[in-house]
Amino acid sequence: MGIFDTKNKMNMLYALVKMSPKTTNDIYITEVNWPLSNTAPYAPTSEVECVSESDYAQFMVEYFATAKESGKIQRVYWHQLIAAGYGLVDNRDGKIRKTSAYEAYKRMIIDANI
């Protein structure tokens, strides 16, 4: 992709961590998500950076695969379960609606036997 794609960012972070004598070299990514299209004012950015629900699900699966394949990332924590605009579950209007990313996340957990 490019110099600042996900894989290269993970490699750069790992290289920086390895340079420090004060770390254990364990990398935990604690907040990852994409803003969803047509969810203003809930998306934490402008519509330009927002993605469709189907792209969100695809990007999430690819992100986890990239982290796992790198061998450099110990854990990835998705942010957040329930949140209009960027969560795996949309709770607008007091209703709970599971997105396609929720279903993809569920499949990843089942496939990993977690």
N, CA, C and O of each residue as an XYZ file, in Angstrom:
456
protein
N       0.818     -1.201      0.000
C       0.000      0.000      0.000
C       0.854      1.254      0.000
O       1.007      1.915     -1.028
N       1.395      1.570      1.132
C       2.200      2.774      1.226
C       3.029      2.739      2.488
O       2.958      1.794      3.275
N       3.810      3.775      2.667
C       4.704      3.800      3.823
C       3.929      3.864      5.141
O       4.432      3.400      6.164
N       2.730      4.421      5.139
C       1.966      4.531      6.373
C       0.736      3.633      6.387
O      -0.268      3.972      7.012
N       0.802      2.494      5.707
C      -0.296      1.543      5.802
C      -0.207      0.825      7.155
O       0.767      0.991      7.888
N      -1.211      0.043      7.472
C      -1.288     -0.600      8.785
C      -0.079     -1.473      9.076
O       0.490     -1.399     10.165
N       0.312     -2.285      8.131
C       1.454     -3.182      8.344
C       2.723     -2.395      8.660
O       3.451     -2.738      9.592
N       2.989     -1.350      7.893
C       4.191     -0.555      8.128
C       4.123      0.225      9.432
O       5.148      0.417     10.088
N       2.942      0.676      9.818
C       2.801      1.349     11.112
C       3.110      0.383     12.247
O       3.774      0.753     13.216
N       2.633     -0.852     12.135
C       2.913     -1.853     13.166
C       4.404     -2.168     13.219
O       4.970     -2.302     14.304
N       5.039     -2.285     12.064
C       6.479     -2.540     12.020
C       7.271     -1.385     12.625
O       8.239     -1.605     13.354
N       6.858     -0.157     12.323
C       7.541      1.006     12.870
C       7.381      1.061     14.388
O       8.347      1.315     15.109
N       6.176      0.824     14.866
C       5.935      0.827     16.304
C       6.782     -0.239     16.992
O       7.372      0.013     18.043
N       6.840     -1.415     16.405
C       7.642     -2.498     16.972
C       9.123     -2.109     17.028
O       9.796     -2.368     18.025
N       9.626     -1.492     15.965
C      11.028     -1.063     15.937
C      11.307     -0.031     17.021
O      12.353     -0.079     17.669
N      10.383      0.897     17.221
C      10.554      1.902     18.266
C      10.551      1.266     19.653
O      11.363      1.622     20.508
N       9.647      0.334     19.868
C       9.561     -0.346     21.162
C      10.841     -1.137     21.426
O      11.360     -1.122     22.542
N      11.344     -1.819     20.418
C      12.572     -2.620     20.567
C      13.780     -1.759     20.939
O      14.713     -2.246     21.577
N      13.769     -0.489     20.547
C      14.892      0.401     20.841
C      14.928      0.829     22.304
O      15.971      1.267     22.788
N      13.827      0.713     23.004
C      13.767      1.179     24.385
C      14.159      0.073     25.358
O      13.619     -1.031     25.293
N      15.091      0.361     26.257
C      15.452     -0.631     27.271
C      14.415     -0.714     28.393
O      14.535     -1.555     29.284
N      13.414      0.138     28.356
C      12.429      0.205     29.436
C      11.129     -0.524     29.119
O      10.161     -0.395     29.870
N      11.080     -1.276     28.040
C       9.842     -1.961     27.674
C      10.040     -3.466     27.630
O      11.165     -3.966     27.597
N       8.922     -4.171     27.628
C       8.950     -5.633     27.502
C       8.741     -6.063     26.054
O       8.708     -7.258     25.760
N       8.602     -5.113     25.162
C       8.369     -5.350     23.733
C       6.973     -5.877     23.434
O       6.700     -6.276     22.302
N       6.085     -5.889     24.419
C       4.700     -6.296     24.192
C       3.907     -5.090     23.703
O       3.930     -4.029     24.326
N       3.208     -5.260     22.588
C       2.414     -4.168     22.031
C       0.942     -4.547     22.091
O       0.528     -5.596     21.596
N       0.164     -3.664     22.713
C      -1.280     -3.822     22.816
C      -1.924     -2.627     22.130
O      -1.674     -1.482     22.506
N      -2.741     -2.886     21.138
C      -3.480     -1.822     20.464
C      -4.845     -1.774     21.129
O      -5.611     -2.735     21.066
N      -5.144     -0.643     21.772
C      -6.296     -0.605     22.670
C      -7.531      0.105     22.139
O      -8.596     -0.015     22.744
N      -7.440      0.824     21.059
C      -8.640      1.479     20.525
C      -8.555      1.569     19.010
O      -7.789      2.364     18.466
N      -9.343      0.751     18.340
C      -9.384      0.762     16.877
C     -10.842      0.767     16.435
O     -11.670      0.060     17.009
N     -11.153      1.557     15.426
C     -12.467      1.531     14.785
C     -12.418      2.416     13.551
O     -11.406      3.057     13.271
N     -13.495      2.443     12.836
C     -13.653      3.357     11.703
C     -14.950      4.112     11.913
O     -15.922      3.538     12.403
N     -14.988      5.392     11.551
C     -16.241      6.134     11.625
C     -17.172      5.702     10.489
O     -16.730      5.442      9.370
N     -18.452      5.633     10.797
C     -19.443      5.146      9.835
C     -20.137      6.280      9.082
O     -20.488      7.306      9.664
N     -20.323      6.080      7.797
C     -21.006      7.054      6.943
C     -22.437      7.283      7.399
O     -23.099      6.389      7.927
N     -22.883      8.492      7.182
C     -24.277      8.884      7.441
C     -24.696      8.692      8.893
O     -25.840      8.334      9.171
N     -23.768      8.931      9.820
C     -24.115      8.802     11.239
C     -23.853     10.089     12.011
O     -23.845     10.076     13.242
N     -23.639     11.200     11.310
C     -23.433     12.481     11.995
C     -24.648     12.765     12.874
O     -25.768     12.471     12.457
N     -24.483     13.303     14.026
C     -23.263     13.857     14.610
C     -22.462     12.848     15.448
O     -21.574     13.246     16.201
N     -22.762     11.575     15.327
C     -22.129     10.573     16.188
C     -20.740     10.151     15.728
O     -19.895      9.825     16.562
N     -20.483     10.150     14.436
C     -19.147      9.794     13.946
C     -18.159     10.845     14.454
O     -18.437     12.042     14.376
N     -17.015     10.411     14.973
C     -16.074     11.355     15.581
C     -15.203     12.112     14.576
O     -14.125     12.591     14.930
N     -15.656     12.221     13.343
C     -14.892     12.910     12.306
C     -15.860     13.394     11.231
O     -17.075     13.262     11.376
N     -15.321     13.950     10.160
C     -16.196     14.417      9.086
C     -16.619     13.249      8.200
O     -16.058     12.157      8.294
N     -17.589     13.477      7.355
C     -18.096     12.435      6.448
C     -17.015     11.951      5.476
O     -17.078     10.821      4.991
N     -16.037     12.792      5.194
C     -14.967     12.441      4.246
C     -14.220     11.185      4.692
O     -13.875     10.348      3.858
N     -13.967     11.043      5.982
C     -13.215      9.897      6.499
C     -14.096      8.693      6.816
O     -13.577      7.624      7.135
N     -15.386      8.840      6.737
C     -16.314      7.765      7.110
C     -16.372      6.670      6.047
O     -16.111      6.909      4.868
N     -16.718      5.470      6.491
C     -16.819      4.313      5.593
C     -18.191      3.665      5.748
O     -18.893      3.908      6.730
N     -18.562      2.850      4.786
C     -19.828      2.114      4.858
C     -19.712      1.005      5.901
O     -18.609      0.647      6.312
N     -20.840      0.470      6.323
C     -20.824     -0.631      7.289
C     -20.122     -1.860      6.726
O     -19.412     -2.553      7.454
N     -20.310     -2.136      5.441
C     -19.655     -3.313      4.858
C     -18.139     -3.111      4.772
O     -17.377     -4.045      5.021
N     -17.699     -1.902      4.422
C     -16.257     -1.622      4.413
C     -15.685     -1.712      5.824
O     -14.597     -2.251      6.025
N     -16.414     -1.188      6.793
C     -15.993     -1.251      8.199
C     -15.723     -2.703      8.592
O     -14.681     -3.003      9.175
N     -16.644     -3.593      8.282
C     -16.487     -5.015      8.625
C     -15.259     -5.604      7.935
O     -14.477     -6.321      8.559
N     -15.093     -5.304      6.662
C     -13.939     -5.814      5.910
C     -12.633     -5.264      6.474
O     -11.677     -6.016      6.662
N     -12.584     -3.964      6.744
C     -11.367     -3.346      7.280
C     -11.015     -3.933      8.643
O      -9.841     -4.150      8.945
N     -12.028     -4.189      9.464
C     -11.792     -4.749     10.791
C     -11.149     -6.131     10.693
O     -10.160     -6.405     11.371
N     -11.699     -6.986      9.863
C     -11.158     -8.339      9.690
C      -9.721     -8.261      9.166
O      -8.844     -8.985      9.638
N      -9.488     -7.386      8.195
C      -8.141     -7.221      7.645
C      -7.173     -6.684      8.697
O      -6.012     -7.090      8.736
N      -7.644     -5.775      9.546
C      -6.795     -5.199     10.593
C      -6.340     -6.284     11.565
O      -5.156     -6.379     11.890
N      -7.284     -7.099     12.025
C      -6.929     -8.189     12.935
C      -5.973     -9.172     12.265
O      -5.021     -9.632     12.896
N      -6.212     -9.495     11.008
C      -5.334    -10.424     10.289
C      -3.928     -9.845     10.157
O      -2.943    -10.560     10.343
N      -3.830     -8.566      9.840
C      -2.524     -7.919      9.712
C      -1.777     -7.944     11.039
O      -0.581     -8.230     11.077
N      -2.485     -7.643     12.130
C      -1.853     -7.660     13.455
C      -1.367     -9.059     13.807
O      -0.252     -9.227     14.301
N      -2.194    -10.052     13.554
C      -1.821    -11.435     13.874
C      -0.639    -11.897     13.023
O       0.317    -12.479     13.536
N      -0.712    -11.637     11.733
C       0.345    -12.073     10.814
C       1.677    -11.377     11.082
O       2.733    -11.919     10.755
N       1.638    -10.186     11.673
C       2.876     -9.452     11.945
C       3.722    -10.160     12.996
O       4.949    -10.062     12.981
N       3.065    -10.874     13.908
C       3.782    -11.515     15.001
C       4.330    -10.520     16.010
O       5.092    -10.895     16.901
N       3.952     -9.259     15.879
C       4.497     -8.198     16.727
C       3.471     -7.583     17.664
O       3.825     -6.837     18.578
N       2.219     -7.889     17.442
C       1.140     -7.304     18.229
C       0.544     -8.404     19.108
O       0.071     -9.423     18.603
N       0.571     -8.189     20.435
C       0.051     -9.210     21.340
C      -1.477     -9.230     21.372
O      -2.091    -10.297     21.381
N      -2.079     -8.052     21.387
C      -3.537     -7.969     21.478
C      -4.050     -6.734     20.750
O      -3.369     -5.715     20.641
N      -5.285     -6.867     20.255
C      -5.994     -5.727     19.670
C      -7.357     -5.673     20.341
O      -8.095     -6.657     20.359
N      -7.679     -4.513     20.890
C      -8.982     -4.314     21.523
C      -9.802     -3.366     20.657
O      -9.373     -2.252     20.359
N     -10.982     -3.820     20.260
C     -11.842     -3.003     19.409
C     -12.567     -1.976     20.256
O     -12.962     -2.251     21.388
N     -12.737     -0.785     19.693
C     -13.426      0.303     20.389
C     -14.528      0.800     19.464
O     -14.184      1.416     18.456
N     -15.713      0.610     19.687
C     -16.300      0.172     20.927
C     -17.490     -0.697     20.594
O     -17.949     -0.699     19.452
N     -17.999     -1.434     21.561
C     -19.089     -2.365     21.284
C     -20.353     -1.618     20.882
O     -20.868     -1.814     19.781
N     -20.853     -0.767     21.764
C     -22.109     -0.062     21.487
C     -21.829      1.431     21.380
O     -21.476      2.078     22.366
N     -21.988      1.971     20.181
C     -21.810      3.407     19.956
C     -22.305      3.755     18.556
O     -21.867      3.173     17.563
N     -23.208      4.698     18.497
C     -23.652      5.195     17.189
C     -22.476      5.897     16.524
O     -21.764      6.665     17.172
N     -22.270      5.642     15.251
C     -21.225      6.338     14.517
C     -19.918      5.597     14.361
O     -19.142      5.902     13.455
N     -19.649      4.615     15.235
C     -18.383      3.889     15.113
C     -18.353      2.555     15.847
O     -17.344      1.854     15.779
N     -19.402      2.184     16.533
C     -19.414      0.934     17.286
C     -19.850     -0.263     16.457
O     -20.299     -0.129     15.319
N     -19.706     -1.437     17.060
C     -20.163     -2.672     16.420
C     -21.682     -2.802     16.508
O     -22.305     -3.519     15.725
N     -22.258     -2.103     17.464
C     -23.706     -2.084     17.659
C     -24.159     -0.627     17.663
O     -23.557      0.215     18.329
N     -25.212     -0.338     16.924
C     -25.773      1.010     16.843
C     -26.956      1.090     17.800
O     -27.862      0.259     17.744
N     -26.946      2.088     18.676
C     -28.024      2.205     19.665
C     -28.840      3.487     19.507
O     -29.423      3.977     20.474
N     -28.881      4.022     18.302
C     -29.683      5.228     18.099
C     -31.167      4.922     18.274
O     -31.623      3.807     18.023
N     -31.890      5.911     18.699
C     -33.343      5.811     18.900
C     -33.714      4.760     19.935
O     -34.826      4.231     19.911
N     -32.790      4.451     20.848
C     -33.086      3.496     21.908
C     -33.204      2.056     21.441
O     -33.668      1.197     22.191
N     -32.795      1.786     20.222
C     -32.867      0.426     19.679
C     -31.454     -0.129     19.527
O     -30.507      0.615     19.270
N     -31.325     -1.426     19.687
C     -30.046     -2.102     19.507
C     -30.041     -2.757     18.129
O     -30.870     -3.618     17.834
N     -29.085     -2.332     17.282
C     -28.963     -2.920     15.952
C     -27.523     -3.369     15.750
O     -26.597     -2.558     15.773
N     -27.349     -4.670     15.552
C     -26.014     -5.222     15.318
C     -25.616     -4.937     13.875
O     -26.384     -5.200     12.950
N     -24.418     -4.403     13.689
C     -23.936     -4.092     12.342
C     -23.272     -5.323     11.721
O     -23.075     -6.340     12.387
N     -22.934     -5.215     10.449
C     -22.226     -6.317      9.795
C     -20.847     -6.517     10.421
O     -20.317     -7.628     10.401
N     -20.262     -5.459     10.974
C     -18.980     -5.593     11.676
C     -19.151     -6.420     12.948
O     -18.261     -7.187     13.315
N     -20.285     -6.268     13.615
C     -20.566     -7.095     14.797
C     -20.561     -8.569     14.410
O     -19.951     -9.400     15.083
N     -21.244     -8.876     13.323
C     -21.313    -10.272     12.868
C     -19.929    -10.786     12.463
O     -19.597    -11.942     12.726
N     -19.126     -9.939     11.830
C     -17.765    -10.335     11.444
C     -16.904    -10.571     12.685
O     -16.125    -11.523     12.728
N     -17.042     -9.714     13.682
C     -16.295     -9.867     14.939
C     -16.697    -11.166     15.631
O     -15.851    -11.902     16.139
N     -17.988    -11.431     15.640
C     -18.506    -12.672     16.229
C     -17.908    -13.891     15.523
O     -17.494    -14.844     16.183
N     -17.862    -13.868     14.194
C     -17.268    -14.979     13.437
C     -15.789    -15.151     13.766
O     -15.307    -16.277     13.891
N     -15.066    -14.038     13.907
C     -13.643    -14.134     14.248
C     -13.451    -14.806     15.604
O     -12.550    -15.628     15.770
N     -14.289    -14.462     16.565
C     -14.193    -15.066     17.899
C     -14.511    -16.552     17.834
O     -13.806    -17.367     18.429
N     -15.562    -16.905     17.118
C     -15.935    -18.324     16.983
C     -14.824    -19.097     16.278
O     -14.447    -20.183     16.718
N     -14.300    -18.544     15.190
C     -13.235    -19.218     14.436
C     -11.961    -19.384     15.249
O     -11.206    -20.334     15.042
N     -11.721    -18.457     16.179
C     -10.511    -18.519     17.006
C     -10.713    -19.398     18.238
O      -9.774    -19.614     19.005
N     -11.924    -19.903     18.433
C     -12.251    -20.705     19.618
C     -11.971    -19.964     20.917
O     -11.432    -20.535     21.865
N     -12.335    -18.709     20.953
C     -12.121    -17.898     22.163
C     -13.293    -18.083     23.099
O     -13.319    -17.491     24.179
